[in-house]
């Protein structure tokens, strides 16, 4: 019987460790999702700036050609 109680105690400890691991992974996942949202926003800003820069370059090139 004591072997069963020892095994049960070990399983309980493993279960608590597993719960803590899952909680930690969930928190880490939330931070990764938040970081990805920030990166997406920055990528959109960078894309918009690149488009503006291309338009400015084309306008400048057209101005040089027609001058």
PDB file of N, H, CA, C and O in Angstrom:
ATOM      1  N   UNK A   1       0.821  -1.191   0.000  1.00  0.00           N
ATOM      2  CA  UNK A   1       0.000   0.000   0.000  1.00  0.00           C
ATOM      3  C   UNK A   1       0.868   1.259   0.000  1.00  0.00           C
ATOM      4  O   UNK A   1       0.530   2.254  -0.641  1.00  0.00           O
ATOM      5  N   UNK A   2       1.977   1.206   0.718  1.00  0.00           N
ATOM      6  H   UNK A   2       2.252   0.398   1.239  1.00  0.00           H
ATOM      7  CA  UNK A   2       2.839   2.387   0.772  1.00  0.00           C
ATOM      8  C   UNK A   2       3.456   2.680  -0.595  1.00  0.00           C
ATOM      9  O   UNK A   2       3.749   3.829  -0.923  1.00  0.00           O
ATOM     10  N   UNK A   3       3.648   1.618  -1.388  1.00  0.00           N
ATOM     11  H   UNK A   3       3.410   0.684  -1.121  1.00  0.00           H
ATOM     12  CA  UNK A   3       4.164   1.833  -2.749  1.00  0.00           C
ATOM     13  C   UNK A   3       3.156   2.613  -3.585  1.00  0.00           C
ATOM     14  O   UNK A   3       3.528   3.496  -4.357  1.00  0.00           O
ATOM     15  N   UNK A   4       1.888   2.283  -3.425  1.00  0.00           N
ATOM     16  H   UNK A   4       1.586   1.565  -2.798  1.00  0.00           H
ATOM     17  CA  UNK A   4       0.839   2.995  -4.154  1.00  0.00           C
ATOM     18  C   UNK A   4       0.756   4.448  -3.706  1.00  0.00           C
ATOM     19  O   UNK A   4       0.572   5.346  -4.528  1.00  0.00           O
ATOM     20  N   UNK A   5       0.890   4.678  -2.413  1.00  0.00           N
ATOM     21  H   UNK A   5       1.040   3.949  -1.745  1.00  0.00           H
ATOM     22  CA  UNK A   5       0.855   6.048  -1.905  1.00  0.00           C
ATOM     23  C   UNK A   5       2.053   6.845  -2.405  1.00  0.00           C
ATOM     24  O   UNK A   5       1.931   8.026  -2.731  1.00  0.00           O
ATOM     25  N   UNK A   6       3.212   6.191  -2.464  1.00  0.00           N
ATOM     26  H   UNK A   6       3.311   5.232  -2.199  1.00  0.00           H
ATOM     27  CA  UNK A   6       4.409   6.861  -2.977  1.00  0.00           C
ATOM     28  C   UNK A   6       4.242   7.183  -4.460  1.00  0.00           C
ATOM     29  O   UNK A   6       4.604   8.268  -4.917  1.00  0.00           O
ATOM     30  N   UNK A   7       3.689   6.222  -5.205  1.00  0.00           N
ATOM     31  H   UNK A   7       3.396   5.341  -4.834  1.00  0.00           H
ATOM     32  CA  UNK A   7       3.456   6.450  -6.634  1.00  0.00           C
ATOM     33  C   UNK A   7       2.439   7.569  -6.831  1.00  0.00           C
ATOM     34  O   UNK A   7       2.578   8.396  -7.731  1.00  0.00           O
ATOM     35  N   UNK A   8       1.424   7.585  -5.988  1.00  0.00           N
ATOM     36  H   UNK A   8       1.311   6.912  -5.257  1.00  0.00           H
ATOM     37  CA  UNK A   8       0.406   8.630  -6.074  1.00  0.00           C
ATOM     38  C   UNK A   8       1.011   9.994  -5.751  1.00  0.00           C
ATOM     39  O   UNK A   8       0.682  10.990  -6.395  1.00  0.00           O
ATOM     40  N   UNK A   9       1.884  10.038  -4.766  1.00  0.00           N
ATOM     41  H   UNK A   9       2.151   9.229  -4.242  1.00  0.00           H
ATOM     42  CA  UNK A   9       2.564  11.288  -4.431  1.00  0.00           C
ATOM     43  C   UNK A   9       3.444  11.762  -5.574  1.00  0.00           C
ATOM     44  O   UNK A   9       3.493  12.955  -5.875  1.00  0.00           O
ATOM     45  N   UNK A  10       4.136  10.830  -6.210  1.00  0.00           N
ATOM     46  H   UNK A  10       4.096   9.861  -5.966  1.00  0.00           H
ATOM     47  CA  UNK A  10       4.980  11.176  -7.358  1.00  0.00           C
ATOM     48  C   UNK A  10       4.133  11.701  -8.511  1.00  0.00           C
ATOM     49  O   UNK A  10       4.486  12.692  -9.150  1.00  0.00           O
ATOM     50  N   UNK A  11       3.019  11.035  -8.770  1.00  0.00           N
ATOM     51  H   UNK A  11       2.732  10.230  -8.250  1.00  0.00           H
ATOM     52  CA  UNK A  11       2.131  11.490  -9.839  1.00  0.00           C
ATOM     53  C   UNK A  11       1.568  12.874  -9.543  1.00  0.00           C
ATOM     54  O   UNK A  11       1.438  13.703 -10.444  1.00  0.00           O
ATOM     55  N   UNK A  12       1.239  13.119  -8.290  1.00  0.00           N
ATOM     56  H   UNK A  12       1.345  12.446  -7.559  1.00  0.00           H
ATOM     57  CA  UNK A  12       0.733  14.444  -7.907  1.00  0.00           C
ATOM     58  C   UNK A  12       1.777  15.521  -8.137  1.00  0.00           C
ATOM     59  O   UNK A  12       1.466  16.604  -8.633  1.00  0.00           O
ATOM     60  N   UNK A  13       3.022  15.220  -7.774  1.00  0.00           N
ATOM     61  H   UNK A  13       3.275  14.341  -7.371  1.00  0.00           H
ATOM     62  CA  UNK A  13       4.102  16.193  -7.986  1.00  0.00           C
ATOM     63  C   UNK A  13       4.325  16.437  -9.475  1.00  0.00           C
ATOM     64  O   UNK A  13       4.532  17.573  -9.903  1.00  0.00           O
ATOM     65  N   UNK A  14       4.282  15.364 -10.259  1.00  0.00           N
ATOM     66  H   UNK A  14       4.114  14.441  -9.912  1.00  0.00           H
ATOM     67  CA  UNK A  14       4.442  15.515 -11.709  1.00  0.00           C
ATOM     68  C   UNK A  14       3.298  16.326 -12.304  1.00  0.00           C
ATOM     69  O   UNK A  14       3.504  17.139 -13.205  1.00  0.00           O
ATOM     70  N   UNK A  15       2.097  16.100 -11.796  1.00  0.00           N
ATOM     71  H   UNK A  15       1.929  15.440 -11.064  1.00  0.00           H
ATOM     72  CA  UNK A  15       0.942  16.844 -12.299  1.00  0.00           C
ATOM     73  C   UNK A  15       1.086  18.332 -11.983  1.00  0.00           C
ATOM     74  O   UNK A  15       0.796  19.175 -12.831  1.00  0.00           O
ATOM     75  N   UNK A  16       1.529  18.659 -10.774  1.00  0.00           N
ATOM     76  H   UNK A  16       1.764  17.974 -10.085  1.00  0.00           H
ATOM     77  CA  UNK A  16       1.726  20.069 -10.419  1.00  0.00           C
ATOM     78  C   UNK A  16       2.807  20.704 -11.292  1.00  0.00           C
ATOM     79  O   UNK A  16       2.677  21.851 -11.720  1.00  0.00           O
ATOM     80  N   UNK A  17       3.876  19.948 -11.551  1.00  0.00           N
ATOM     81  H   UNK A  17       3.982  19.017 -11.203  1.00  0.00           H
ATOM     82  CA  UNK A  17       4.944  20.462 -12.415  1.00  0.00           C
ATOM     83  C   UNK A  17       4.427  20.676 -13.834  1.00  0.00           C
ATOM     84  O   UNK A  17       4.783  21.655 -14.490  1.00  0.00           O
ATOM     85  N   UNK A  18       3.592  19.762 -14.299  1.00  0.00           N
ATOM     86  H   UNK A  18       3.302  18.967 -13.766  1.00  0.00           H
ATOM     87  CA  UNK A  18       3.027  19.887 -15.644  1.00  0.00           C
ATOM     88  C   UNK A  18       2.106  21.096 -15.734  1.00  0.00           C
ATOM     89  O   UNK A  18       2.131  21.827 -16.724  1.00  0.00           O
ATOM     90  N   UNK A  19       1.299  21.305 -14.713  1.00  0.00           N
ATOM     91  H   UNK A  19       1.279  20.710 -13.909  1.00  0.00           H
ATOM     92  CA  UNK A  19       0.404  22.467 -14.691  1.00  0.00           C
ATOM     93  C   UNK A  19       1.220  23.753 -14.733  1.00  0.00           C
ATOM     94  O   UNK A  19       0.875  24.686 -15.458  1.00  0.00           O
ATOM     95  N   UNK A  20       2.294  23.803 -13.962  1.00  0.00           N
ATOM     96  H   UNK A  20       2.574  23.045 -13.373  1.00  0.00           H
ATOM     97  CA  UNK A  20       3.148  24.996 -13.950  1.00  0.00           C
ATOM     98  C   UNK A  20       3.806  25.203 -15.313  1.00  0.00           C
ATOM     99  O   UNK A  20       3.918  26.336 -15.782  1.00  0.00           O
ATOM    100  N   UNK A  21       4.239  24.121 -15.946  1.00  0.00           N
ATOM    101  H   UNK A  21       4.148  23.201 -15.565  1.00  0.00           H
ATOM    102  CA  UNK A  21       4.841  24.223 -17.279  1.00  0.00           C
ATOM    103  C   UNK A  21       3.833  24.747 -18.291  1.00  0.00           C
ATOM    104  O   UNK A  21       4.157  25.623 -19.093  1.00  0.00           O
ATOM    105  N   UNK A  22       2.622  24.223 -18.263  1.00  0.00           N
ATOM    106  H   UNK A  22       2.358  23.511 -17.612  1.00  0.00           H
ATOM    107  CA  UNK A  22       1.581  24.675 -19.192  1.00  0.00           C
ATOM    108  C   UNK A  22       1.266  26.150 -18.955  1.00  0.00           C
ATOM    109  O   UNK A  22       1.090  26.907 -19.910  1.00  0.00           O
ATOM    110  N   UNK A  23       1.193  26.559 -17.698  1.00  0.00           N
ATOM    111  H   UNK A  23       1.336  25.944 -16.922  1.00  0.00           H
ATOM    112  CA  UNK A  23       0.933  27.961 -17.372  1.00  0.00           C
ATOM    113  C   UNK A  23       2.061  28.846 -17.910  1.00  0.00           C
ATOM    114  O   UNK A  23       1.810  29.903 -18.490  1.00  0.00           O
ATOM    115  N   UNK A  24       3.284  28.407 -17.714  1.00  0.00           N
ATOM    116  H   UNK A  24       3.487  27.548 -17.243  1.00  0.00           H
ATOM    117  CA  UNK A  24       4.437  29.170 -18.199  1.00  0.00           C
ATOM    118  C   UNK A  24       4.432  29.268 -19.723  1.00  0.00           C
ATOM    119  O   UNK A  24       4.703  30.331 -20.281  1.00  0.00           O
ATOM    120  N   UNK A  25       4.126  28.165 -20.391  1.00  0.00           N
ATOM    121  H   UNK A  25       3.906  27.301 -19.938  1.00  0.00           H
ATOM    122  CA  UNK A  25       4.073  28.178 -21.857  1.00  0.00           C
ATOM    123  C   UNK A  25       2.949  29.073 -22.365  1.00  0.00           C
ATOM    124  O   UNK A  25       3.108  29.745 -23.384  1.00  0.00           O
ATOM    125  N   UNK A  26       1.826  29.090 -21.674  1.00  0.00           N
ATOM    126  H   UNK A  26       1.697  28.544 -20.846  1.00  0.00           H
ATOM    127  CA  UNK A  26       0.717  29.960 -22.080  1.00  0.00           C
ATOM    128  C   UNK A  26       1.109  31.430 -21.951  1.00  0.00           C
ATOM    129  O   UNK A  26       0.781  32.240 -22.818  1.00  0.00           O
ATOM    130  N   UNK A  27       1.808  31.773 -20.872  1.00  0.00           N
ATOM    131  H   UNK A  27       2.073  31.115 -20.167  1.00  0.00           H
ATOM    132  CA  UNK A  27       2.263  33.158 -20.704  1.00  0.00           C
ATOM    133  C   UNK A  27       3.271  33.535 -21.784  1.00  0.00           C
ATOM    134  O   UNK A  27       3.223  34.633 -22.339  1.00  0.00           O
ATOM    135  N   UNK A  28       4.182  32.614 -22.072  1.00  0.00           N
ATOM    136  H   UNK A  28       4.221  31.722 -21.622  1.00  0.00           H
ATOM    137  CA  UNK A  28       5.176  32.871 -23.116  1.00  0.00           C
ATOM    138  C   UNK A  28       4.492  33.031 -24.472  1.00  0.00           C
ATOM    139  O   UNK A  28       4.866  33.899 -25.261  1.00  0.00           O
ATOM    140  N   UNK A  29       3.501  32.202 -24.739  1.00  0.00           N
ATOM    141  H   UNK A  29       3.197  31.497 -24.099  1.00  0.00           H
ATOM    142  CA  UNK A  29       2.768  32.295 -25.998  1.00  0.00           C
ATOM    143  C   UNK A  29       2.069  33.644 -26.111  1.00  0.00           C
ATOM    144  O   UNK A  29       2.050  34.242 -27.187  1.00  0.00           O
ATOM    145  N   UNK A  30       1.500  34.123 -25.026  1.00  0.00           N
ATOM    146  H   UNK A  30       1.515  33.637 -24.152  1.00  0.00           H
ATOM    147  CA  UNK A  30       0.834  35.430 -25.042  1.00  0.00           C
ATOM    148  C   UNK A  30       1.834  36.534 -25.369  1.00  0.00           C
ATOM    149  O   UNK A  30       1.518  37.458 -26.118  1.00  0.00           O
ATOM    150  N   UNK A  31       3.043  36.442 -24.809  1.00  0.00           N
ATOM    151  H   UNK A  31       3.300  35.691 -24.200  1.00  0.00           H
ATOM    152  CA  UNK A  31       4.067  37.450 -25.106  1.00  0.00           C
ATOM    153  C   UNK A  31       4.494  37.378 -26.569  1.00  0.00           C
ATOM    154  O   UNK A  31       4.722  38.411 -27.199  1.00  0.00           O
ATOM    155  N   UNK A  32       4.605  36.168 -27.111  1.00  0.00           N
ATOM    156  H   UNK A  32       4.421  35.329 -26.599  1.00  0.00           H
ATOM    157  CA  UNK A  32       4.985  36.016 -28.519  1.00  0.00           C
ATOM    158  C   UNK A  32       3.903  36.594 -29.423  1.00  0.00           C
ATOM    159  O   UNK A  32       4.215  37.277 -30.399  1.00  0.00           O
ATOM    160  N   UNK A  33       2.647  36.333 -29.114  1.00  0.00           N
ATOM    161  H   UNK A  33       2.394  35.779 -28.321  1.00  0.00           H
ATOM    162  CA  UNK A  33       1.538  36.873 -29.914  1.00  0.00           C
ATOM    163  C   UNK A  33       1.552  38.393 -29.872  1.00  0.00           C
ATOM    164  O   UNK A  33       1.333  39.041 -30.896  1.00  0.00           O
ATOM    165  N   UNK A  34       1.805  38.968 -28.708  1.00  0.00           N
ATOM    166  H   UNK A  34       1.982  38.441 -27.876  1.00  0.00           H
ATOM    167  CA  UNK A  34       1.866  40.423 -28.584  1.00  0.00           C
ATOM    168  C   UNK A  34       3.033  40.989 -29.396  1.00  0.00           C
ATOM    169  O   UNK A  34       2.889  42.007 -30.072  1.00  0.00           O
ATOM    170  N   UNK A  35       4.175  40.329 -29.325  1.00  0.00           N
ATOM    171  H   UNK A  35       4.292  39.501 -28.775  1.00  0.00           H
ATOM    172  CA  UNK A  35       5.342  40.784 -30.090  1.00  0.00           C
ATOM    173  C   UNK A  35       5.078  40.695 -31.590  1.00  0.00           C
ATOM    174  O   UNK A  35       5.490  41.575 -32.346  1.00  0.00           O
ATOM    175  N   UNK A  36       4.396  39.645 -32.021  1.00  0.00           N
ATOM    176  H   UNK A  36       4.061  38.930 -31.408  1.00  0.00           H
ATOM    177  CA  UNK A  36       4.076  39.507 -33.444  1.00  0.00           C
ATOM    178  C   UNK A  36       3.131  40.612 -33.905  1.00  0.00           C
ATOM    179  O   UNK A  36       3.267  41.114 -35.021  1.00  0.00           O
ATOM    180  N   UNK A  37       2.188  40.991 -33.070  1.00  0.00           N
ATOM    181  H   UNK A  37       2.078  40.583 -32.163  1.00  0.00           H
ATOM    182  CA  UNK A  37       1.273  42.080 -33.426  1.00  0.00           C
ATOM    183  C   UNK A  37       2.047  43.381 -33.593  1.00  0.00           C
ATOM    184  O   UNK A  37       1.780  44.153 -34.514  1.00  0.00           O
ATOM    185  N   UNK A  38       2.999  43.621 -32.707  1.00  0.00           N
ATOM    186  H   UNK A  38       3.216  42.994 -31.959  1.00  0.00           H
ATOM    187  CA  UNK A  38       3.825  44.828 -32.822  1.00  0.00           C
ATOM    188  C   UNK A  38       4.655  44.780 -34.101  1.00  0.00           C
ATOM    189  O   UNK A  38       4.777  45.784 -34.803  1.00  0.00           O
ATOM    190  N   UNK A  39       5.225  43.614 -34.402  1.00  0.00           N
ATOM    191  H   UNK A  39       5.125  42.798 -33.832  1.00  0.00           H
ATOM    192  CA  UNK A  39       6.037  43.483 -35.617  1.00  0.00           C
ATOM    193  C   UNK A  39       5.194  43.686 -36.877  1.00  0.00           C
ATOM    194  O   UNK A  39       5.652  44.298 -37.842  1.00  0.00           O
ATOM    195  N   UNK A  40       3.957  43.169 -36.867  1.00  0.00           N
ATOM    196  H   UNK A  40       3.585  42.672 -36.083  1.00  0.00           H
ATOM    197  CA  UNK A  40       3.076  43.379 -38.024  1.00  0.00           C
ATOM    198  C   UNK A  40       2.793  44.862 -38.229  1.00  0.00           C
ATOM    199  O   UNK A  40       2.818  45.353 -39.358  1.00  0.00           O
ATOM    200  N   UNK A  41       2.528  45.567 -37.147  1.00  0.00           N
ATOM    201  H   UNK A  41       2.508  45.168 -36.231  1.00  0.00           H
ATOM    202  CA  UNK A  41       2.257  47.006 -37.247  1.00  0.00           C
ATOM    203  C   UNK A  41       3.477  47.740 -37.787  1.00  0.00           C
ATOM    204  O   UNK A  41       3.348  48.616 -38.642  1.00  0.00           O
ATOM    205  N   UNK A  42       4.644  47.392 -37.300  1.00  0.00           N
ATOM    206  H   UNK A  42       4.748  46.680 -36.605  1.00  0.00           H
ATOM    207  CA  UNK A  42       5.868  48.033 -37.794  1.00  0.00           C
ATOM    208  C   UNK A  42       6.116  47.700 -39.259  1.00  0.00           C
ATOM    209  O   UNK A  42       6.583  48.550 -40.018  1.00  0.00           O
ATOM    210  N   UNK A  43       5.807  46.472 -39.661  1.00  0.00           N
ATOM    211  H   UNK A  43       5.427  45.782 -39.044  1.00  0.00           H
ATOM    212  CA  UNK A  43       5.977  46.087 -41.065  1.00  0.00           C
ATOM    213  C   UNK A  43       5.039  46.893 -41.960  1.00  0.00           C
ATOM    214  O   UNK A  43       5.426  47.300 -43.056  1.00  0.00           O
ATOM    215  N   UNK A  44       3.810  47.125 -41.500  1.00  0.00           N
ATOM    216  H   UNK A  44       3.496  46.794 -40.610  1.00  0.00           H
ATOM    217  CA  UNK A  44       2.873  47.941 -42.285  1.00  0.00           C
ATOM    218  C   UNK A  44       3.382  49.368 -42.427  1.00  0.00           C
ATOM    219  O   UNK A  44       3.297  49.959 -43.504  1.00  0.00           O
ATOM    220  N   UNK A  45       3.908  49.919 -41.344  1.00  0.00           N
ATOM    221  H   UNK A  45       3.977  49.439 -40.470  1.00  0.00           H
ATOM    222  CA  UNK A  45       4.463  51.278 -41.405  1.00  0.00           C
ATOM    223  C   UNK A  45       5.636  51.320 -42.371  1.00  0.00           C
ATOM    224  O   UNK A  45       5.746  52.244 -43.177  1.00  0.00           O
ATOM    225  N   UNK A  46       6.508  50.327 -42.294  1.00  0.00           N
ATOM    226  H   UNK A  46       6.418  49.577 -41.639  1.00  0.00           H
ATOM    227  CA  UNK A  46       7.662  50.271 -43.194  1.00  0.00           C
ATOM    228  C   UNK A  46       7.214  50.140 -44.646  1.00  0.00           C
ATOM    229  O   UNK A  46       7.788  50.780 -45.527  1.00  0.00           O
ATOM    230  N   UNK A  47       6.204  49.327 -44.906  1.00  0.00           N
ATOM    231  H   UNK A  47       5.738  48.807 -44.190  1.00  0.00           H
ATOM    232  CA  UNK A  47       5.685  49.183 -46.262  1.00  0.00           C
ATOM    233  C   UNK A  47       5.127  50.506 -46.766  1.00  0.00           C
ATOM    234  O   UNK A  47       5.379  50.891 -47.908  1.00  0.00           O
ATOM    235  N   UNK A  48       4.380  51.197 -45.935  1.00  0.00           N
ATOM    236  H   UNK A  48       4.175  50.885 -45.007  1.00  0.00           H
ATOM    237  CA  UNK A  48       3.817  52.488 -46.338  1.00  0.00           C
ATOM    238  C   UNK A  48       4.927  53.489 -46.651  1.00  0.00           C
ATOM    239  O   UNK A  48       4.839  54.227 -47.632  1.00  0.00           O
ATOM    240  N   UNK A  49       5.961  53.517 -45.830  1.00  0.00           N
ATOM    241  H   UNK A  49       6.033  52.917 -45.032  1.00  0.00           H
ATOM    242  CA  UNK A  49       7.080  54.425 -46.084  1.00  0.00           C
ATOM    243  C   UNK A  49       7.807  54.064 -47.378  1.00  0.00           C
ATOM    244  O   UNK A  49       8.234  54.952 -48.116  1.00  0.00           O
ATOM    245  N   UNK A  50       7.948  52.784 -47.653  1.00  0.00           N
ATOM    246  H   UNK A  50       7.601  52.062 -47.054  1.00  0.00           H
ATOM    247  CA  UNK A  50       8.590  52.355 -48.903  1.00  0.00           C
ATOM    248  C   UNK A  50       7.761  52.779 -50.115  1.00  0.00           C
ATOM    249  O   UNK A  50       8.313  53.224 -51.122  1.00  0.00           O
ATOM    250  N   UNK A  51       6.447  52.642 -50.020  1.00  0.00           N
ATOM    251  H   UNK A  51       5.998  52.281 -49.202  1.00  0.00           H
ATOM    252  CA  UNK A  51       5.573  53.055 -51.121  1.00  0.00           C
ATOM    253  C   UNK A  51       5.703  54.556 -51.348  1.00  0.00           C
ATOM    254  O   UNK A  51       5.805  55.005 -52.489  1.00  0.00           O
ATOM    255  N   UNK A  52       5.699  55.330 -50.275  1.00  0.00           N
ATOM    256  H   UNK A  52       5.616  54.965 -49.347  1.00  0.00           H
ATOM    257  CA  UNK A  52       5.859  56.781 -50.400  1.00  0.00           C
ATOM    258  C   UNK A  52       7.208  57.106 -51.028  1.00  0.00           C
ATOM    259  O   UNK A  52       7.296  57.990 -51.880  1.00  0.00           O
ATOM    260  N   UNK A  53       8.246  56.411 -50.623  1.00  0.00           N
ATOM    261  H   UNK A  53       8.175  55.693 -49.930  1.00  0.00           H
ATOM    262  CA  UNK A  53       9.579  56.644 -51.168  1.00  0.00           C
ATOM    263  C   UNK A  53       9.640  56.304 -52.656  1.00  0.00           C
ATOM    264  O   UNK A  53      10.259  57.037 -53.428  1.00  0.00           O
ATOM    265  N   UNK A  54       9.014  55.215 -53.067  1.00  0.00           N
ATOM    266  H   UNK A  54       8.511  54.620 -52.440  1.00  0.00           H
ATOM    267  CA  UNK A  54       8.988  54.844 -54.487  1.00  0.00           C
ATOM    268  C   UNK A  54       8.231  55.898 -55.286  1.00  0.00           C
ATOM    269  O   UNK A  54       8.675  56.300 -56.361  1.00  0.00           O
ATOM    270  N   UNK A  55       7.097  56.344 -54.770  1.00  0.00           N
ATOM    271  H   UNK A  55       6.736  56.017 -53.897  1.00  0.00           H
ATOM    272  CA  UNK A  55       6.325  57.377 -55.471  1.00  0.00           C
ATOM    273  C   UNK A  55       7.149  58.653 -55.598  1.00  0.00           C
ATOM    274  O   UNK A  55       7.158  59.282 -56.656  1.00  0.00           O
ATOM    275  N   UNK A  56       7.837  59.036 -54.533  1.00  0.00           N
ATOM    276  H   UNK A  56       7.829  58.525 -53.673  1.00  0.00           H
ATOM    277  CA  UNK A  56       8.671  60.239 -54.582  1.00  0.00           C
ATOM    278  C   UNK A  56       9.803  60.070 -55.593  1.00  0.00           C
ATOM    279  O   UNK A  56      10.121  61.005 -56.328  1.00  0.00           O
ATOM    280  N   UNK A  57      10.409  58.891 -55.633  1.00  0.00           N
ATOM    281  H   UNK A  57      10.151  58.132 -55.036  1.00  0.00           H
ATOM    282  CA  UNK A  57      11.488  58.640 -56.582  1.00  0.00           C
ATOM    283  C   UNK A  57      10.981  58.709 -58.020  1.00  0.00           C
ATOM    284  O   UNK A  57      11.634  59.305 -58.877  1.00  0.00           O
ATOM    285  N   UNK A  58       9.832  58.109 -58.291  1.00  0.00           N
ATOM    286  H   UNK A  58       9.301  57.624 -57.595  1.00  0.00           H
ATOM    287  CA  UNK A  58       9.257  58.140 -59.643  1.00  0.00           C
ATOM    288  C   UNK A  58       8.907  59.569 -60.023  1.00  0.00           C
ATOM    289  O   UNK A  58       9.157  59.986 -61.154  1.00  0.00           O
ATOM    290  N   UNK A  59       8.335  60.321 -59.099  1.00  0.00           N
ATOM    291  H   UNK A  59       8.132  59.982 -58.181  1.00  0.00           H
ATOM    292  CA  UNK A  59       8.000  61.719 -59.388  1.00  0.00           C
ATOM    293  C   UNK A  59       9.263  62.527 -59.661  1.00  0.00           C
ATOM    294  O   UNK A  59       9.285  63.354 -60.572  1.00  0.00           O
ATOM    295  N   UNK A  60      10.300  62.296 -58.890  1.00  0.00           N
ATOM    296  H   UNK A  60      10.283  61.624 -58.150  1.00  0.00           H
ATOM    297  CA  UNK A  60      11.560  63.004 -59.099  1.00  0.00           C
ATOM    298  C   UNK A  60      12.176  62.627 -60.444  1.00  0.00           C
ATOM    299  O   UNK A  60      12.680  63.492 -61.161  1.00  0.00           O
ATOM    300  N   UNK A  61      12.139  61.342 -60.788  1.00  0.00           N
ATOM    301  H   UNK A  61      11.730  60.639 -60.206  1.00  0.00           H
ATOM    302  CA  UNK A  61      12.682  60.895 -62.074  1.00  0.00           C
ATOM    303  C   UNK A  61      11.892  61.508 -63.228  1.00  0.00           C
ATOM    304  O   UNK A  61      12.478  61.928 -64.226  1.00  0.00           O
ATOM    305  N   UNK A  62      10.571  61.560 -63.099  1.00  0.00           N
ATOM    306  H   UNK A  62      10.095  61.218 -62.288  1.00  0.00           H
ATOM    307  CA  UNK A  62       9.746  62.166 -64.142  1.00  0.00           C
ATOM    308  C   UNK A  62      10.048  63.652 -64.259  1.00  0.00           C
ATOM    309  O   UNK A  62      10.081  64.194 -65.364  1.00  0.00           O
ATOM    310  N   UNK A  63      10.266  64.304 -63.146  1.00  0.00           N
ATOM    311  H   UNK A  63      10.239  63.863 -62.249  1.00  0.00           H
ATOM    312  CA  UNK A  63      10.597  65.730 -63.163  1.00  0.00           C
ATOM    313  C   UNK A  63      11.942  65.956 -63.852  1.00  0.00           C
ATOM    314  O   UNK A  63      12.091  66.906 -64.621  1.00  0.00           O
ATOM    315  N   UNK A  64      12.912  65.097 -63.586  1.00  0.00           N
ATOM    316  H   UNK A  64      12.791  64.326 -62.962  1.00  0.00           H
ATOM    317  CA  UNK A  64      14.233  65.217 -64.217  1.00  0.00           C
ATOM    318  C   UNK A  64      14.119  65.007 -65.726  1.00  0.00           C
ATOM    319  O   UNK A  64      14.728  65.744 -66.502  1.00  0.00           O
ATOM    320  N   UNK A  65      13.346  64.011 -66.145  1.00  0.00           N
ATOM    321  H   UNK A  65      12.851  63.412 -65.515  1.00  0.00           H
ATOM    322  CA  UNK A  65      13.211  63.697 -67.575  1.00  0.00           C
ATOM    323  C   UNK A  65      12.508  64.823 -68.309  1.00  0.00           C
ATOM    324  O   UNK A  65      12.893  65.157 -69.430  1.00  0.00           O
ATOM    325  N   UNK A  66      11.497  65.412 -67.714  1.00  0.00           N
ATOM    326  H   UNK A  66      11.184  65.141 -66.804  1.00  0.00           H
ATOM    327  CA  UNK A  66      10.718  66.449 -68.404  1.00  0.00           C
ATOM    328  C   UNK A  66      11.336  67.829 -68.284  1.00  0.00           C
ATOM    329  O   UNK A  66      10.805  68.783 -68.853  1.00  0.00           O
ATOM    330  N   UNK A  67      12.391  67.961 -67.596  1.00  0.00           N
ATOM    331  H   UNK A  67      12.822  67.186 -67.133  1.00  0.00           H
ATOM    332  CA  UNK A  67      13.027  69.257 -67.391  1.00  0.00           C
ATOM    333  C   UNK A  67      13.753  69.757 -68.580  1.00  0.00           C
ATOM    334  O   UNK A  67      14.334  70.841 -68.539  1.00  0.00           O
TER     335      UNK A  67
END
